Amino acid sequence: MSEDSLQASFDFFGLSHDASIDEVEKSFRELRNLYSEGSLATYSLLDDADRQEKLAALRKAYDRILQSYSHTPDSEVDPEREAGPFPAKSLIVNIDADLQQMPGLFLQQSRKALGLSLQDVAKRTKVRASILQDIEEQRFDFLPAPVYLRGFLREFARMVNVPDADALIDAFMARDKNDKERKID
């Protein structure tokens, strides 16, 4: 990745090259909301194709910046950044869990592949680490009501970059429902 494309990504977010991951994530959320379908700020300014193009460029810039944080050589690592949720030293974790059959394990492997602890994810998603652990271990008896669980799953999936969050959520919710129905019988 060239320094120019990385700098262009930071410029897209209106941030300097030494911005923290928290600043990048905050800017990403704000811009994503700005270009979202229901945003009043861009409602009459952008048609759907333009809005989708902006969202795609936003995601590409965000991914480029995250990649730069996780691939910084050890000699250039800022100690504060290394202590953050996206460690500079890359971890090799094989994600071999089937998203449909074992969505909890898939989330766990995705989290570990990013080098995140449950506490890292809990801090960023505002979901208790114990609930995240119950999700990973698919302990359905300990999980909250479906309306809350769906939101927790969405945040967890977003945090660990699950490519098809909706499929994961649907698979998890179906397994949760089947588990509860089996206990009623």
Buried (B, 14 or more C-beta within 10 A) or exposed (E): EEEEEBEEBBEBBEBEEEBBBEBBBBBBEEBBEBBEEEBEEBEEEBEEEEBEEBBEBBEEBBEBBBBBBBEBEEEEBEEEBBEBBBBBEEEEBEBEBEBBEBBBBBBBBBBBBBBBEBEBBBBBBEBEBEBBBBBBEBEBEEBBEEEEBBBBBBBBBEBBEBEEBEBBBBBBBEBBEEBEEEEEE
